[in-house]
């Protein structure tokens, strides 16, 4: 099975390239659903009610010391997400996405804790 367009793999693993091509083929040959706004709201609610309190219980409520620390935390979670995707474990990949979201929210909250404001962050970018 080949994809309609050639793919240049950034990984040196040819098996991974084959899996990526097969996944893209499967995705493009099926109907892709739309994300319902209520699904987004449910995810955000669960993050704030479940995932964030667990994170605070586990790591405490101290802000990231710097954006570099935040980058390190996000990079670690991104690698865990990447491994779950490479293992074709969609459930674990979704868990890792929640962890990434928690770290990203904590990063913004840390920025605010040091005196940053949200108004400039939410402005439309050029």
C-alpha positions as a Python dict, from the first residue, in 0.01 Angstrom:
ca = {
    (1, 'X'): (0, 0, 0),
    (2, 'X'): (147, 334, -94),
    (3, 'X'): (44, 685, -10),
    (4, 'X'): (-64, 912, -295),
    (5, 'X'): (233, 1142, -235),
    (6, 'X'): (592, 1051, -147),
    (7, 'X'): (687, 1112, 215),
    (8, 'X'): (1032, 1213, 327),
    (9, 'X'): (1093, 1051, 665),
    (10, 'X'): (1291, 1247, 921),
    (11, 'X'): (1369, 925, 1106),
    (12, 'X'): (1637, 679, 1001),
    (13, 'X'): (1408, 385, 1078),
    (14, 'X'): (1257, 253, 754),
    (15, 'X'): (992, 52, 944),
    (16, 'X'): (877, 374, 1107),
    (17, 'X'): (852, 539, 765),
    (18, 'X'): (639, 250, 645),
    (19, 'X'): (409, 281, 950),
    (20, 'X'): (377, 657, 899),
    (21, 'X'): (287, 609, 534),
    (22, 'X'): (28, 341, 621),
    (23, 'X'): (-123, 563, 891),
    (24, 'X'): (-151, 859, 653),
    (25, 'X'): (-307, 633, 392),
    (26, 'X'): (-565, 507, 645),
    (27, 'X'): (-640, 861, 761),
    (28, 'X'): (-688, 997, 411),
    (29, 'X'): (-906, 708, 297),
    (30, 'X'): (-1165, 749, 575),
    (31, 'X'): (-1399, 1022, 681),
    (32, 'X'): (-1235, 1243, 941),
    (33, 'X'): (-1482, 1366, 1203),
    (34, 'X'): (-1508, 1724, 1321),
    (35, 'X'): (-1419, 1810, 1680),
    (36, 'X'): (-1730, 1921, 1863),
    (37, 'X'): (-1685, 2227, 2090),
    (38, 'X'): (-1847, 2031, 2375),
    (39, 'X'): (-1563, 1777, 2347),
    (40, 'X'): (-1309, 2054, 2393),
    (41, 'X'): (-1500, 2183, 2693),
    (42, 'X'): (-1514, 1832, 2844),
    (43, 'X'): (-1138, 1785, 2800),
    (44, 'X'): (-1062, 2124, 2959),
    (45, 'X'): (-1298, 2047, 3250),
    (46, 'X'): (-1134, 1712, 3311),
    (47, 'X'): (-788, 1865, 3296),
    (48, 'X'): (-882, 2126, 3555),
    (49, 'X'): (-1077, 1889, 3783),
    (50, 'X'): (-861, 1576, 3758),
    (51, 'X'): (-525, 1612, 3587),
    (52, 'X'): (-418, 1948, 3732),
    (53, 'X'): (-491, 1854, 4097),
    (54, 'X'): (-293, 1529, 4049),
    (55, 'X'): (-3, 1732, 3908),
    (56, 'X'): (-10, 1973, 4204),
    (57, 'X'): (-28, 1682, 4450),
    (58, 'X'): (266, 1513, 4277),
    (59, 'X'): (494, 1814, 4215),
    (60, 'X'): (365, 2092, 4439),
    (61, 'X'): (236, 2432, 4341),
    (62, 'X'): (564, 2609, 4272),
    (63, 'X'): (592, 2789, 3940),
    (64, 'X'): (846, 2687, 3681),
    (65, 'X'): (1170, 2866, 3765),
    (66, 'X'): (1212, 2977, 3404),
    (67, 'X'): (1089, 2921, 3052),
    (68, 'X'): (1388, 2688, 3014),
    (69, 'X'): (1249, 2464, 3289),
    (70, 'X'): (909, 2475, 3120),
    (71, 'X'): (1069, 2377, 2789),
    (72, 'X'): (1241, 2083, 2958),
    (73, 'X'): (913, 1962, 3109),
    (74, 'X'): (729, 1997, 2777),
    (75, 'X'): (1010, 1827, 2585),
    (76, 'X'): (1004, 1531, 2825),
    (77, 'X'): (628, 1495, 2784),
    (78, 'X'): (662, 1532, 2407),
    (79, 'X'): (911, 1245, 2399),
    (80, 'X'): (669, 1030, 2600),
    (81, 'X'): (392, 1118, 2353),
    (82, 'X'): (622, 1034, 2063),
    (83, 'X'): (703, 692, 2212),
    (84, 'X'): (334, 613, 2262),
    (85, 'X'): (262, 708, 1900),
    (86, 'X'): (552, 495, 1774),
    (87, 'X'): (414, 206, 1982),
    (88, 'X'): (71, 262, 1819),
    (89, 'X'): (-81, 300, 2167),
    (90, 'X'): (-350, 560, 2106),
    (91, 'X'): (-481, 549, 2463),
    (92, 'X'): (-136, 618, 2608),
    (93, 'X'): (-76, 884, 2342),
    (94, 'X'): (-398, 1060, 2450),
    (95, 'X'): (-281, 1043, 2814),
    (96, 'X'): (49, 1199, 2713),
    (97, 'X'): (-137, 1477, 2530),
    (98, 'X'): (-321, 1555, 2854),
    (99, 'X'): (13, 1564, 3036),
    (100, 'X'): (145, 1801, 2769),
    (101, 'X'): (-159, 2025, 2812),
    (102, 'X'): (-111, 2031, 3190),
    (103, 'X'): (255, 2130, 3152),
    (104, 'X'): (168, 2399, 2895),
    (105, 'X'): (-104, 2545, 3119),
    (106, 'X'): (138, 2536, 3413),
    (107, 'X'): (392, 2720, 3199),
    (108, 'X'): (146, 3001, 3122),
    (109, 'X'): (38, 3015, 3488),
    (110, 'X'): (405, 3038, 3587),
    (111, 'X'): (453, 3325, 3342),
    (112, 'X'): (159, 3505, 3505),
    (113, 'X'): (295, 3427, 3855),
    (114, 'X'): (611, 3618, 3763),
    (115, 'X'): (406, 3920, 3654),
    (116, 'X'): (315, 3841, 3294),
    (117, 'X'): (-33, 3914, 3164),
    (118, 'X'): (-270, 3713, 2951),
    (119, 'X'): (-397, 4007, 2750),
    (120, 'X'): (-87, 4024, 2528),
    (121, 'X'): (-85, 3645, 2483),
    (122, 'X'): (-440, 3634, 2352),
    (123, 'X'): (-400, 3906, 2092),
    (124, 'X'): (-415, 3793, 1733),
    (125, 'X'): (-72, 3728, 1586),
    (126, 'X'): (32, 3870, 1251),
}
